[in-house]
Amino acid sequence: MVSVITPTFNSEQFIAKTITSIVEQTYQHWELIIVDDASTDKTRTIIEAFAKKDNRITLITHAQNQGAGIARNTAVKNAKGDYIAFLDADDLWRPNKLEIQLQFMKENNVNVCFSSYELINENGESLNKIIEALPSLSYKKQLKCNYIGNLTGMYNAKALGKLPISKLRKRQDWVMWLDILKKAGMAKGIKESLAYYRVRKESMSASKMELITYNYLVYRKALGFGFIKSTIYLLRFLYEYFIIKSKQIKSIKTTV
């Protein structure tokens, strides 16, 4: 079974389509654990309606907003699946995402995998861009830049154990995959696009200054590097992000 982890906060505009993309998976042996991080809109009401119709969906609520990292941790602690996958409340999966990924992991005898994914705007319209996954990924490479789209990542919790997630407010997914890769040794990428990432106006990916700030905090706070080492790694990150990783962004024509 696959445990799908979804943190939510004021996601009423997107959460129904996100849940639907899981419900419509060709691989049906999953559980969806949604942790609502003290939403003040109709997010919980929408989730509860889905949960009443499908007992594979579990809603856990936080009384106070604590951030996506802590919400994901709550979900992971409650996960029962052999595999753990992640999907945020505004992103989408292709219908065969889980089926393809599980088959790939078993055929290649790998405990961590991820895939390419496409970009959509807030209205769900294609931005005609795809982020291509690397064929393989080491901890050393991941340390330079986050190469795993969290909405595509999956790991074998039966083999690796359920790994805790950093409490950082931002970029905790990068830290999580670093921890997973350190234990697993490597990850394999699937070139086929299996998901859609929604680029939102207020998202960190739209703010280069926030990107720089929080990536520095990954090195300084989460990984415990000193000031000089963190600064050096941040400069390496900027080179990797703008010069190397940018080559993975390809123009395409697609429909969502």
C-alpha positions as CSV (number, residue, x, y, z in Angstrom):
1,M,0.0,0.0,0.0
2,V,1.1,3.6,-0.7
3,S,0.5,6.3,1.9
4,V,-0.1,9.6,0.3
5,I,0.8,12.6,2.4
6,T,-1.0,15.9,1.9
7,P,-0.7,19.0,4.1
8,T,-3.4,21.7,3.7
9,F,-4.0,25.3,4.7
10,N,-6.7,27.4,3.2
11,S,-6.8,25.3,0.1
12,E,-10.5,25.4,-0.8
13,Q,-9.8,26.6,-4.3
14,F,-7.7,23.5,-5.2
15,I,-8.1,20.7,-2.8
16,A,-11.1,18.9,-4.5
17,K,-9.1,18.5,-7.8
18,T,-6.1,17.3,-5.9
19,I,-8.0,14.6,-4.0
20,T,-9.8,13.6,-7.2
21,S,-6.4,13.1,-8.9
22,I,-5.6,10.5,-6.2
23,V,-9.0,8.9,-6.2
24,E,-8.7,8.4,-10.0
25,Q,-5.4,6.6,-9.8
26,T,-5.2,3.3,-11.8
27,Y,-3.4,1.8,-8.7
28,Q,-6.1,1.8,-6.0
29,H,-4.3,0.3,-3.0
30,W,-3.5,3.6,-1.3
31,E,-4.4,5.7,1.8
32,L,-4.6,9.4,1.7
33,I,-3.7,11.2,5.0
34,I,-4.5,14.9,4.9
35,V,-3.4,17.1,7.7
36,D,-5.2,20.4,7.8
37,D,-3.0,23.1,9.4
38,A,-5.8,25.2,11.0
39,S,-7.5,26.4,7.8
40,T,-10.0,29.2,8.2
41,D,-11.8,28.6,4.9
42,K,-13.9,25.7,3.6
43,T,-11.0,23.3,3.2
44,R,-11.9,20.9,6.0
45,T,-15.6,20.8,4.8
46,I,-14.5,19.8,1.3
47,I,-12.2,17.1,2.6
48,E,-14.8,15.7,5.0
49,A,-17.2,15.3,2.1
50,F,-14.6,13.2,0.3
51,A,-13.7,11.2,3.4
52,K,-17.4,10.3,4.0
53,K,-17.5,8.7,0.5
54,D,-14.1,7.0,0.7
55,N,-12.7,5.3,3.8
56,R,-9.2,5.4,2.4
57,I,-9.1,9.2,3.1
58,T,-8.2,10.3,6.6
59,L,-8.4,13.9,7.8
60,I,-6.3,15.0,10.8
61,T,-6.6,18.6,12.0
62,H,-4.1,20.9,13.8
63,A,-5.6,23.4,16.2
64,Q,-2.9,25.9,15.4
65,N,-1.0,26.6,12.2
66,Q,2.4,25.0,12.5
67,G,3.7,24.9,8.9
68,A,3.8,22.3,6.2
69,G,6.8,20.4,7.6
70,I,5.1,19.6,10.9
71,A,1.8,18.8,9.1
72,R,3.7,16.3,6.9
73,N,5.3,14.8,10.0
74,T,1.9,14.3,11.6
75,A,0.8,12.4,8.5
76,V,4.0,10.3,8.2
77,K,3.6,9.2,11.8
78,N,0.1,7.9,11.0
79,A,1.1,6.3,7.7
80,K,0.6,2.6,7.4
81,G,1.8,2.0,3.8
82,D,5.0,0.3,2.7
83,Y,5.6,3.3,0.4
84,I,5.2,7.0,1.1
85,A,4.4,9.6,-1.5
86,F,3.7,13.3,-1.3
87,L,1.2,15.6,-3.0
88,D,0.5,19.2,-1.8
89,A,-3.0,20.5,-1.8
90,D,-2.8,22.5,-5.0
91,D,-0.9,20.0,-7.2
92,L,-2.2,17.2,-9.4
93,W,-1.1,13.6,-10.4
94,R,-1.6,11.9,-13.7
95,P,-4.0,8.9,-13.3
96,N,-1.2,6.3,-13.8
97,K,1.4,8.0,-11.5
98,L,1.4,5.5,-8.7
99,E,1.2,2.4,-11.0
100,I,4.1,3.5,-13.1
101,Q,6.2,4.5,-10.2
102,L,5.7,1.3,-8.2
103,Q,6.5,-0.8,-11.2
104,F,9.6,1.2,-11.9
105,M,10.8,0.9,-8.3
106,K,10.4,-2.9,-8.3
107,E,11.9,-3.4,-11.7
108,N,14.9,-1.3,-10.9
109,N,15.3,-2.5,-7.3
110,V,15.4,1.1,-6.0
111,N,14.0,2.5,-2.8
112,V,13.6,6.1,-3.9
113,C,12.3,7.5,-7.1
114,F,10.8,10.7,-8.7
115,S,9.7,11.8,-12.1
116,S,9.4,14.7,-14.5
117,Y,6.5,17.1,-14.0
118,E,4.7,19.8,-15.8
119,L,3.9,23.4,-14.8
120,I,0.4,24.9,-14.6
121,N,-0.9,28.2,-13.5
122,E,-3.4,29.0,-10.7
123,N,-6.3,28.3,-13.1
124,G,-4.9,24.9,-14.0
125,E,-3.8,26.0,-17.5
126,S,-0.6,24.6,-18.9
127,L,2.5,26.9,-18.9
128,N,3.9,24.6,-21.6
129,K,7.0,23.8,-19.6
130,I,8.2,20.5,-18.1
131,I,10.9,19.9,-15.5
132,E,12.8,16.8,-16.6
133,A,13.9,14.4,-13.9
134,L,17.6,13.3,-13.8
135,P,18.1,9.6,-14.6
136,S,19.8,9.1,-11.2
137,L,20.5,11.3,-8.2
138,S,23.1,11.0,-5.4
139,Y,23.1,12.8,-2.0
140,K,26.1,14.9,-3.2
141,K,24.2,16.1,-6.2
142,Q,21.0,16.8,-4.2
143,L,23.1,18.8,-1.7
144,K,23.9,21.3,-4.5
145,C,20.3,21.8,-5.5
146,N,16.9,20.2,-4.9
147,Y,16.3,17.9,-7.9
148,I,13.3,16.1,-6.6
149,G,9.9,17.6,-7.3
150,N,8.2,16.7,-4.0
151,L,4.9,16.0,-5.8
152,T,6.7,13.2,-7.7
153,G,8.8,11.7,-5.0
154,M,8.2,8.3,-3.4
155,Y,10.3,6.2,-1.0
156,N,10.1,2.7,0.4
157,A,9.3,3.2,4.0
158,K,9.4,-0.6,4.7
159,A,13.1,-0.6,3.7
160,L,14.2,2.8,4.9
161,G,11.8,3.4,7.8
162,K,9.5,6.5,8.2
163,L,11.9,9.4,8.2
164,P,11.1,12.6,10.1
165,I,10.7,16.0,8.3
166,S,12.5,19.2,9.2
167,K,10.4,21.9,11.1
168,L,11.7,24.6,8.7
169,R,8.8,26.7,7.4
170,K,10.2,26.6,3.9
171,R,12.3,24.1,1.9
172,Q,11.7,21.3,4.4
173,D,11.0,19.0,1.5
174,W,14.5,19.5,0.2
175,V,15.9,18.6,3.7
176,M,13.7,15.6,3.8
177,W,14.9,14.2,0.5
178,L,18.5,14.8,1.5
179,D,17.9,12.7,4.6
180,I,16.2,10.0,2.6
181,L,19.0,10.0,0.0
182,K,21.7,9.8,2.7
183,K,20.0,6.6,4.0
184,A,19.1,5.2,0.6
185,G,22.4,6.0,-1.2
186,M,20.7,7.1,-4.5
187,A,17.4,7.7,-6.3
188,K,16.2,6.9,-9.8
189,G,14.3,9.3,-12.0
190,I,11.5,8.6,-14.4
191,K,11.7,10.7,-17.6
192,E,7.9,10.6,-18.2
193,S,5.9,13.4,-16.6
194,L,3.6,12.1,-13.9
195,A,2.4,15.2,-12.2
196,Y,1.4,18.9,-12.5
197,Y,2.9,21.6,-10.3
198,R,0.8,24.6,-9.8
199,V,2.8,27.9,-9.9
200,R,1.1,30.4,-7.7
201,K,1.7,34.1,-7.4
202,E,2.6,34.0,-3.7
203,S,4.6,30.8,-3.9
204,M,8.3,30.8,-3.0
205,S,9.2,29.6,-6.5
206,A,8.0,33.0,-7.8
207,S,10.3,34.9,-5.4
208,K,14.0,34.6,-6.1
209,M,14.9,36.5,-2.9
210,E,13.0,34.1,-0.7
211,L,14.5,31.2,-2.6
212,I,18.0,32.5,-1.7
213,T,17.1,33.2,1.9
214,Y,15.5,29.8,2.7
215,N,18.1,27.9,0.8
216,Y,20.8,29.5,3.0
217,L,18.8,28.4,6.0
218,V,18.8,24.8,4.8
219,Y,22.6,24.8,5.0
220,R,22.9,26.9,8.1
221,K,20.0,25.7,10.3
222,A,18.8,22.3,9.0
223,L,22.2,20.8,8.1
224,G,24.1,22.7,10.7
225,F,26.9,24.1,8.5
226,G,28.9,27.1,9.7
227,F,28.6,30.6,8.2
228,I,31.4,30.2,5.7
229,K,30.5,26.7,4.6
230,S,26.8,27.7,4.3
231,T,27.8,30.7,2.2
232,I,30.0,28.6,-0.1
233,Y,27.2,26.0,-0.5
234,L,24.7,28.8,-1.2
235,L,26.9,30.1,-4.0
236,R,27.2,26.6,-5.4
237,F,23.4,26.3,-5.2
238,L,23.0,29.5,-7.2
239,Y,25.3,28.2,-9.9
240,E,23.6,24.8,-9.9
241,Y,20.1,26.3,-9.9
242,F,20.5,29.0,-12.6
243,I,23.1,27.3,-14.9
244,I,22.8,23.6,-14.5
245,K,19.2,22.8,-13.3
246,S,17.7,25.4,-15.7
247,K,18.7,23.1,-18.6
248,Q,16.1,20.6,-17.3
249,I,13.2,23.1,-18.1
250,K,11.9,22.2,-21.5
251,S,9.2,23.8,-23.6
252,I,6.3,21.6,-24.5
253,K,2.7,21.6,-25.8
254,T,0.3,19.9,-23.6
255,T,-3.3,19.9,-22.2
256,V,-4.2,19.4,-18.6
